[in-house]
Amino acid sequence: MKLAITGKGGVGKTTISALLAKEFAERGNKVYVIDADPDANMASILGVPDGDKIKPIVDMKALIKERVGSTSSDIGSYFTMNPRVDDIPEEYGVRLGNIRLLVMGHIPKARGGCACPENVFVRELINHALTQDGEIVIMDMEAGIEHLGRGTAQGVDLMMIVVEPSRQSIETAQRIHKLAANLGVPKIVGVLNKIDNDEESKQVKEVLKNLEIIASLPLDLEIRTNWQAGSDINIPKLLGESITNITDRLIDSKNQ
């Protein structure tokens, strides 16, 4: 299953991505987590030792030049548009039990956003990961809608939009839903996060009535406390049950 998790910045998509990765891994699945958010902090949330020292893929200049033929500093150079990337997840992914973490880093946007070598390499790497069978790929997308404009999420089986009860988050969710549908994403679902009470959940669901909401997660102070302390996520019982249910719903949605 190939799952892209998206939403407005700050809604908790990275935390939920990490929780789902751990849940799938505990079920015996081999899980690839792709941190495609330029503000990368998946490593620290997963509890990867020395996560801040992980070298992002886009900073591996020698590797990119070997596979693509040049880097963005080689002005005017020719480069291949379909570099070999099949060995990258296993070779360069950081291992944590059944989880392999790949950190993309900040993708360059030089020369008016054209296809620079780093962009090509990352695009091919993501496309490769998103087309492998028999494994779980969880892609923590960059915040907002820009990745949809680039078509990065094409090829996913399912997109999950994380929404918190704020006007800005709801509006972003609506835009993501529309763009993802236009891209032809087969299944799009929503998860409400940081919900304080049933009435708040009901109000958000009413506004997002065209989006299938598969879960509503409570505002959980233990998660926030653990994250602020820099520790990996110790799932509280209440949220742990919710994550288990979300995982089951995702599997059901994929099989429909």
Solvent accessible surface area in square Angstrom, and as a share of the most:
residue,aa,sasa,rsa
1,M,23,0.10
2,K,19,0.08
3,L,0,0.00
4,A,0,0.00
5,I,0,0.00
6,T,0,0.00
7,G,1,0.01
8,K,67,0.29
9,G,37,0.35
10,G,60,0.58
11,V,0,0.00
12,G,18,0.17
13,K,9,0.04
14,T,18,0.11
15,T,24,0.14
16,I,3,0.02
17,S,0,0.00
18,A,0,0.00
19,L,1,0.00
20,L,0,0.00
21,A,0,0.00
22,K,34,0.14
23,E,23,0.10
24,F,1,0.00
25,A,14,0.11
26,E,138,0.62
27,R,93,0.34
28,G,58,0.56
29,N,48,0.24
30,K,75,0.32
31,V,0,0.00
32,Y,17,0.07
33,V,0,0.00
34,I,0,0.00
35,D,1,0.00
36,A,13,0.10
37,D,18,0.09
38,P,57,0.36
39,D,110,0.57
40,A,45,0.35
41,N,49,0.25
42,M,0,0.00
43,A,8,0.06
44,S,56,0.36
45,I,4,0.02
46,L,2,0.01
47,G,29,0.28
48,V,11,0.06
49,P,103,0.65
50,D,92,0.48
51,G,15,0.14
52,D,132,0.68
53,K,153,0.65
54,I,37,0.19
55,K,117,0.49
56,P,32,0.20
57,I,3,0.01
58,V,6,0.03
59,D,64,0.33
60,M,30,0.13
61,K,95,0.40
62,A,86,0.67
63,L,14,0.07
64,I,0,0.00
65,K,100,0.42
66,E,125,0.56
67,R,40,0.14
68,V,3,0.02
69,G,45,0.43
70,S,2,0.01
71,T,10,0.06
72,S,30,0.20
73,S,90,0.58
74,D,40,0.21
75,I,134,0.68
76,G,66,0.63
77,S,50,0.33
78,Y,207,0.79
79,F,53,0.22
80,T,52,0.30
81,M,95,0.42
82,N,116,0.59
83,P,10,0.06
84,R,139,0.51
85,V,10,0.06
86,D,76,0.40
87,D,35,0.18
88,I,0,0.00
89,P,10,0.06
90,E,62,0.28
91,E,120,0.54
92,Y,79,0.30
93,G,10,0.10
94,V,43,0.25
95,R,144,0.53
96,L,57,0.28
97,G,69,0.66
98,N,66,0.34
99,I,6,0.03
100,R,28,0.10
101,L,2,0.01
102,L,3,0.01
103,V,14,0.08
104,M,0,0.00
105,G,6,0.06
106,H,114,0.51
107,I,29,0.15
108,P,30,0.19
109,K,102,0.43
110,A,52,0.40
111,R,116,0.42
112,G,87,0.84
113,G,51,0.49
114,C,59,0.35
115,A,47,0.37
116,C,0,0.00
117,P,2,0.01
118,E,0,0.00
119,N,30,0.16
120,V,0,0.00
121,F,0,0.00
122,V,2,0.01
123,R,95,0.34
124,E,37,0.17
125,L,0,0.00
126,I,4,0.02
127,N,55,0.28
128,H,42,0.19
129,A,6,0.05
130,L,1,0.00
131,T,84,0.49
132,Q,63,0.28
133,D,121,0.63
134,G,81,0.78
135,E,43,0.19
136,I,17,0.09
137,V,1,0.01
138,I,0,0.00
139,M,0,0.00
140,D,0,0.00
141,M,1,0.01
142,E,20,0.09
143,A,42,0.33
144,G,20,0.19
145,I,62,0.31
146,E,81,0.36
147,H,1,0.01
148,L,7,0.03
149,G,70,0.67
150,R,108,0.40
151,G,16,0.16
152,T,25,0.14
153,A,0,0.00
154,Q,94,0.42
155,G,50,0.48
156,V,3,0.02
157,D,29,0.15
158,L,0,0.00
159,M,0,0.00
160,M,0,0.00
161,I,0,0.00
162,V,1,0.01
163,V,0,0.00
164,E,35,0.15
165,P,46,0.29
166,S,34,0.22
167,R,182,0.66
168,Q,105,0.47
169,S,1,0.01
170,I,23,0.12
171,E,60,0.27
172,T,10,0.06
173,A,1,0.01
174,Q,78,0.35
175,R,121,0.44
176,I,0,0.00
177,H,43,0.19
178,K,142,0.60
179,L,61,0.30
180,A,0,0.00
181,A,57,0.44
182,N,111,0.57
183,L,48,0.24
184,G,54,0.52
185,V,14,0.08
186,P,101,0.64
187,K,50,0.21
188,I,23,0.12
189,V,0,0.00
190,G,0,0.00
191,V,0,0.00
192,L,0,0.00
193,N,17,0.09
194,K,60,0.25
195,I,12,0.06
196,D,99,0.51
197,N,79,0.40
198,D,127,0.66
199,E,96,0.43
200,E,46,0.21
201,S,11,0.07
202,K,137,0.58
203,Q,102,0.45
204,V,7,0.04
205,K,85,0.36
206,E,112,0.50
207,V,81,0.46
208,L,8,0.04
209,K,148,0.63
210,N,128,0.66
211,L,9,0.04
212,E,71,0.32
213,I,31,0.16
214,I,13,0.06
215,A,18,0.14
216,S,43,0.28
217,L,2,0.01
218,P,36,0.23
219,L,75,0.37
220,D,27,0.14
221,L,114,0.57
222,E,77,0.35
223,I,18,0.09
224,R,113,0.41
225,T,81,0.47
226,N,26,0.13
227,W,124,0.43
228,Q,128,0.57
229,A,81,0.63
230,G,57,0.55
231,S,49,0.31
232,D,65,0.34
233,I,9,0.05
234,N,99,0.51
235,I,51,0.26
236,P,18,0.11
237,K,192,0.81
238,L,113,0.56
239,L,8,0.04
240,G,18,0.17
241,E,116,0.52
242,S,22,0.14
243,I,1,0.00
244,T,49,0.29
245,N,75,0.39
246,I,0,0.00
247,T,0,0.00
248,D,58,0.30
249,R,91,0.33
250,L,0,0.00
251,I,60,0.31
252,D,73,0.38
253,S,8,0.05
254,K,84,0.36
255,N,112,0.57
256,Q,162,0.72
